[in-house]
Amino acid sequence: MHADCINLSVALSLLELYCAGLSGLEDDEALLAELECRPEFIPQSKKLQLHWCWLLYRFGRFTECSAALEVYRTSFGEQEERHLEISLLVASGQWPSLMGILDREFGNEALTDPKELLHLVQIAQAVNWGIDRGKNLSRGAVDHAADDAHVFTWWRTLLL
């Protein structure tokens, strides 16, 4: 029994390493095939869960991606989750849900990475979320990273 546990642990580690390599090579077809052959490993690994969700997204399997995101949501980092969720909503044209994310982030500027805030500002502009609220998000980004020239330059570009 103990040897079986060790073998499963080794197999999971090797699969994570192999999938990371395939991802680095951008071989999505091989990565998808590998994970579809071994679905029992996905719930056991945060790395595999993230690979799985992004693969479903990249292959246009939005319904499956959305379902997987709901199942594995707590496993991802907040920024990873938000990035995948926003990408999925944009690709599937779910604008009201996208505005819900913007509403959720409005007022949380201090808790969100400045560069991530500027991504949200770009989305807010694209969906006509509200110019004043978009400006407040962008000011929050600049205030949060006042010493980051990249954030300030990006912010100035958004204002033009």
N, C-alpha and C positions, 0 to 999 in steps of 0.2 A: 504494500500500500504506500509506504513512504517513497519508494522508488518511482511509483506512478506520479506522485505529487511533484517530485523533482523533475521528472521528464516533462510534465505539463508546464512547469515553470520555465524550463529551458526552451521548450517549444514556443511558448509565448514570447520570450525574450528574443529568440531568433526570428520569429515572425515580425515583431516590431522593428528589428534591425533591417530585415529584408524589405519591409514596406517603406521604411525611411529611405532606403537606397533607391527603390523604384520611384518614390515621390521626388527625390533629388534629381533623378534622371527624367522626370516628367513623363514617365511611362504609365499613364493613367489606365490604359487597357489592361496591362499586366497586373497592376495594383488592384483593379476592380476584380479581375479574374481570381487573384489570390485570396482576396477577402470573401468573395462569393463561395469559394471552395471551403473556407474555414470560418463560417459565421459564428460558431460557438466561441471563438476567441474574442470577437468584437466587444461583448459586454464586459470582458475582463480587463480591458486596457483602454485608458483615456486616449492614448495615442492612436489606437486603431479606430476608436469611436470617431475621433476628429477626421482621420483619413476617410472613413466610411461616409460620413455626412458630406464632406467636400466632394467626394467622388460622385455621390448621388446628385449633388448640385451640378457638377461639371457635365454629367451625362444627361442633364435635363429631366431627371427623375424627381421633380419638385415635390410631388405628393409624398413620396417615400422619404425624401430629405427632410421635409417638414415633420413627418412622424418620428424619424430618427432623432431630430433635434429636440423634440419634446421629451423623448425617452432619456437622452444623454445630456440634456441641458446643464444639469448641475455638475457634470464632469469637466466642462470646459471652463477656461478662464473667461472672465466677463468680456474682455475685449474680443477674444476669439468667437465667443457666442454672438456678440453684437454684429461682428463683421459678417459671419455666416448668415445670421438672421436678416440683415439688411440686404445682402446680396440676393438671398432667396426671394425676399419681398419685391425687390426691384425687378428681378428676372421674371417673376410670375405676375407682375402688375398689380400687386395688392397695396394700392396707394393708401387706403384708409388705415391699414395696419402699420404702414411705414410712418404715417403721421402720428400714430400712437406711440411709436418708439421716440420720435422727436419730442412729443409731449412728455414722455417719461424722463427724457434726458434734460429737458428744460428745467432749470433750477438746480441741477446736479453738476454744474460746471466744475466745481471744486473737486469732485470725485472722479472726473473723467480725464483721460490723457488729452493734453492740448491738441495734438495732431488728430486724435479721434474726434474731438469737438469740431475741428475744421472740416473733417469729412462730413460730419453731420450738417454743418452749415451749407456745404455744397448740395447735399440732398435737400435741405430745407429750401434752397433757392430753386431747385429743379421742380419741386412739387408745390411751389407757391405757398409754403407753410405760414408765412407771415414775416414781413421784412423786419419788424421791430424785434420779434423773438429771435430771428436769425442773427441780427446784430448783437443781441445780448449773448447768444452762444459764442459768437466770434470774439466779443470782448472778454468773455470768460476764459477763452483759450489764451488770449494774449496776456491777461492778468495772471493766469496760472503759470505761464512760461515766459515771463517778461525778459529773461536773459537769453532766450533761444532765438537767434537770428532767423533760422529757418521758419519757425512759426510766425514771426513777425512779417517776414517777406511773403509768406503764403497768405497771411491775413490781408496784407496790402493788395495782393493780386485779386483776392476775392472782392475787395471793395471797388475795384475798377470796373 
